[in-house]
Amino acid sequence: MTVLTDIYDLRGLKCPLPVLRAKKRLAAMQAGSRLWLETTDPLAGIDIPAFCNEDGHALIKQERTGDGHRFLVERGPQPA
């Protein structure tokens, strides 16, 4: 069975907008859901992994693209 994963296009946004928008989008998702983040901000390669670590999300995969990065993020547990 193939699981479809949404893609959130954050290309063209500069720091801190990719992290802020990803945070808002992930907050509306169920724990365990996955989301691809696509960015062109050069700092996203540092910021997105740090954000995932701080907020308890799992960074499943990170790739460089021709013009930026792609990140597969799994939503962490809901806060108590």
N, CA and C of each residue as an Amber inpcrd file, in Angstrom:
protein
   240
   0.8340000  -1.1800000   0.0000000   0.0000000   0.0000000   0.0000000
   0.8820000   1.2480000   0.0000000   0.6170000   2.1780000  -0.8840000
   1.3710000   3.4130000  -0.9770000   0.6830000   4.4950000  -0.1500000
   1.4560000   5.1870000   0.6750000   0.9250000   6.2780000   1.4770000
   1.2820000   7.5800000   0.7810000   0.2730000   8.3910000   0.5000000
   0.5130000   9.6850000  -0.1200000   0.9330000  10.6800000   0.9500000
   1.9590000  11.4460000   0.6590000   2.4570000  12.4480000   1.5820000
   2.3280000  13.8100000   0.9290000   1.7100000  14.7520000   1.6380000
   1.5450000  16.1080000   1.1110000   2.8990000  16.7800000   0.9350000
   2.9230000  17.7180000   0.0020000   4.1110000  18.5340000  -0.2420000
   3.7430000  19.9770000   0.0870000   4.5330000  20.5960000   0.9450000
   4.3110000  21.9910000   1.3190000   5.3910000  22.8260000   0.6400000
   4.9780000  23.6520000  -0.3090000   5.8980000  24.4580000  -1.1060000
   6.2560000  25.7340000  -0.3500000   7.4580000  25.7870000   0.1490000
   7.9590000  26.9510000   0.8660000   9.0590000  27.6560000   0.0730000
   9.1440000  27.3180000  -1.2120000  10.1710000  27.9190000  -2.0630000
   9.9200000  29.4180000  -2.2090000  11.0050000  30.1620000  -2.2260000
  10.9300000  31.6160000  -2.3800000  10.8230000  32.3590000  -1.0570000
  10.5880000  31.6470000   0.0400000  10.4890000  32.2800000   1.3560000
  11.8570000  32.2980000   2.0190000  12.1390000  33.3660000   2.7230000
  13.4130000  33.5170000   3.4370000  13.1870000  33.3540000   4.9320000
  14.2550000  33.0020000   5.6250000  14.2660000  32.8130000   7.0680000
  13.6400000  34.0410000   7.7480000  12.7530000  33.8390000   8.6780000
  12.3380000  32.6290000   9.3780000  11.0330000  32.0190000   8.8400000
  10.5240000  32.5270000   7.7170000   9.2080000  32.0940000   7.2390000
   9.0730000  30.5990000   6.9660000  10.0570000  29.9100000   6.3550000
   9.8650000  28.4700000   6.1400000   9.6020000  27.7010000   7.4400000
  10.3390000  28.0100000   8.4900000  10.1470000  27.3200000   9.7680000
   8.8080000  27.7070000  10.3870000   8.4610000  28.9740000  10.3720000
   7.2000000  29.4160000  10.9820000   5.9930000  28.7920000  10.2900000
   6.0280000  28.7420000   8.9750000   4.9000000  28.1480000   8.2410000
   4.8510000  26.6360000   8.4050000   6.0180000  25.9950000   8.4270000
   6.0570000  24.5430000   8.6520000   5.5140000  24.2170000  10.0420000
   5.8810000  25.0160000  11.0180000   5.4090000  24.8030000  12.3890000
   3.8850000  24.8760000  12.4520000   3.3090000  25.8710000  11.8090000
   1.8520000  26.0410000  11.8090000   1.1680000  24.8740000  11.0960000
   1.7130000  24.4760000   9.9560000   1.1100000  23.3820000   9.1850000
   1.1890000  22.0630000   9.9540000   2.3380000  21.7710000  10.5510000
   2.4940000  20.5350000  11.3030000   1.6180000  20.5190000  12.5560000
   1.4060000  21.6670000  13.1720000   0.5630000  21.7410000  14.3710000
  -0.8690000  21.3130000  14.0670000  -1.3120000  21.4940000  12.8300000
  -2.6750000  21.1340000  12.4400000  -2.8010000  19.6740000  12.0050000
  -1.6970000  18.9410000  11.9940000  -1.6880000  17.5540000  11.5350000
  -1.7220000  16.5910000  12.7170000  -2.1170000  15.3570000  12.4400000
  -2.1260000  14.3070000  13.4530000  -0.7010000  13.7950000  13.6830000
  -0.4270000  13.3490000  14.9030000   0.8660000  12.7420000  15.2170000
   1.1010000  11.5560000  14.2850000   2.3040000  11.4370000  13.7760000
   2.6550000  10.3480000  12.8680000   2.4510000  10.6760000  11.3960000
   1.7540000  11.7740000  11.0990000   1.5690000  12.1930000   9.7060000
   2.8900000  12.7010000   9.1540000   3.0720000  12.5570000   7.8550000
   4.3080000  13.0080000   7.2110000   4.0150000  14.1190000   6.2130000
   5.0020000  15.0060000   6.0570000   4.8810000  16.1580000   5.1740000
   6.2360000  16.4330000   4.5350000   6.2360000  16.6000000   3.2140000
   7.4420000  17.0480000   2.5110000   7.4720000  18.5680000   2.5690000
   8.6040000  19.1420000   2.9210000   8.8220000  20.5840000   2.8840000
   9.8200000  20.8650000   1.7700000   9.4780000  21.7620000   0.8740000
  10.3880000  22.1580000  -0.2080000  10.7650000  23.6150000  -0.0040000
  12.0750000  23.8870000   0.0520000  12.5630000  25.2340000   0.3320000
  13.6620000  25.6420000  -0.6480000  13.8560000  26.9400000  -0.7600000
  14.9860000  27.4760000  -1.5180000  15.8920000  28.3310000  -0.6370000
  15.4910000  28.5780000   0.5920000  16.2950000  29.3680000   1.5210000
  17.5560000  28.5780000   1.8840000  18.7410000  29.1410000   1.6560000
  19.9670000  28.4060000   1.9610000  20.0910000  28.0100000   3.4340000
  19.4940000  28.7730000   4.3280000  19.5790000  28.4630000   5.7570000
  18.6330000  27.3480000   6.1850000  17.7310000  26.9380000   5.3160000
  16.7810000  25.8810000   5.6710000  17.4900000  24.5720000   5.9860000
  18.6470000  24.3400000   5.3740000  19.4180000  23.1280000   5.6510000
  19.8630000  23.0270000   7.1010000  19.9090000  24.1580000   7.7890000
  20.2360000  24.2040000   9.2150000  18.9590000  24.3710000  10.0340000
  18.0970000  25.2800000   9.5860000  16.9130000  25.6530000  10.3650000
  15.8720000  24.5480000  10.4970000  15.5640000  23.8400000   9.4160000
  14.5170000  22.8120000   9.4730000  14.9330000  21.6500000  10.3850000
  16.1530000  21.1020000  10.2580000  16.5470000  20.0460000  11.1980000
  16.5270000  20.5150000  12.6650000  16.9590000  21.7430000  12.9230000
  16.9470000  22.2730000  14.2910000  15.5140000  22.4140000  14.7960000
  14.6290000  22.8970000  13.9460000  13.2090000  23.0230000  14.3010000
  12.6120000  21.6560000  14.6420000  12.8900000  20.6540000  13.8250000
  12.3670000  19.3070000  14.0770000  12.8570000  18.7870000  15.4250000
  14.1240000  18.9690000  15.6870000  14.7110000  18.5160000  16.9470000
  14.0720000  19.2180000  18.1430000  13.9000000  20.5180000  18.0570000
  13.3470000  21.3010000  19.1610000  11.8720000  20.9980000  19.4130000
  11.1030000  20.7520000  18.3420000   9.6620000  20.5570000  18.4840000
   9.2470000  19.0860000  18.5450000  10.2080000  18.1720000  18.5160000
   9.8880000  16.7590000  18.6750000   9.3830000  16.0580000  17.4340000
   9.6660000  16.6140000  16.2600000   9.3020000  15.9760000  15.0000000
  10.4810000  15.1450000  14.5010000  10.1980000  14.1200000  13.7130000
  11.2630000  13.2840000  13.1590000  11.6000000  13.7470000  11.7460000
  12.8560000  14.0340000  11.5040000  13.3260000  14.3510000  10.1640000
  13.6920000  13.0240000   9.5100000  12.8200000  12.5480000   8.6440000
  12.9670000  11.2270000   8.0300000  13.9890000  11.2480000   6.9040000
  13.9540000  12.3050000   6.1120000  14.8420000  12.3780000   4.9480000
  15.1280000  13.8390000   4.6280000  16.3560000  14.1040000   4.1850000
  16.7670000  15.4410000   3.7620000  17.5100000  15.2980000   2.4470000
  17.1230000  16.0940000   1.4500000  17.7510000  16.0370000   0.1230000
  18.0630000  17.4390000  -0.3730000  19.1470000  17.5490000  -1.1100000
  19.4170000  18.7910000  -1.8450000  18.7330000  18.6860000  -3.1840000
  18.1730000  19.7950000  -3.6240000  17.5660000  19.8620000  -4.9490000
  18.3690000  20.8530000  -5.7760000  17.9820000  21.0350000  -7.0160000
  18.7000000  21.9630000  -7.8810000  18.7360000  23.3810000  -7.3520000
  17.6700000  23.7800000  -6.6470000  17.5990000  25.1580000  -6.1620000
  17.3690000  25.2680000  -4.6570000  17.4960000  24.1720000  -3.9170000
  17.2730000  24.2560000  -2.4730000  17.3250000  22.9080000  -1.7850000
  16.3350000  22.6600000  -0.9380000  16.2780000  21.4480000  -0.1290000
  14.8640000  20.8820000  -0.1190000  14.7850000  19.5760000   0.1770000
  13.5200000  18.8810000   0.4690000  13.7140000  18.1370000   1.7730000
  12.6840000  18.1880000   2.6050000  12.7260000  17.5260000   3.9050000
  11.4490000  16.7180000   4.0720000  11.5820000  15.4800000   4.5000000
  10.4210000  14.6720000   4.8540000  10.3550000  14.6610000   6.3780000
   9.2690000  15.2500000   6.9020000   9.1170000  15.4240000   8.3390000
   7.9140000  14.6070000   8.8090000   8.1050000  13.8710000   9.8970000
   6.9990000  13.1560000  10.5300000   6.5900000  13.9060000  11.7910000
   5.2920000  14.2110000  11.8570000   4.7550000  14.9630000  12.9810000
   4.9900000  14.1920000  14.2680000   5.5430000  14.8760000  15.2700000
   5.7940000  14.2600000  16.5590000   4.5190000  14.1340000  17.3780000
   4.6470000  13.6060000  18.5690000   3.4690000  13.4300000  19.4240000
   2.8520000  14.7640000  19.8180000   1.5420000  14.7320000  20.0400000
   0.8410000  15.9380000  20.4910000   1.3310000  16.2820000  21.8910000
   1.5330000  17.5660000  22.1790000   1.9710000  17.9290000  23.5250000
   0.9040000  17.5910000  24.5640000   1.3490000  17.2640000  25.7650000
   0.4150000  16.8850000  26.8430000  -0.3220000  18.0910000  27.3840000
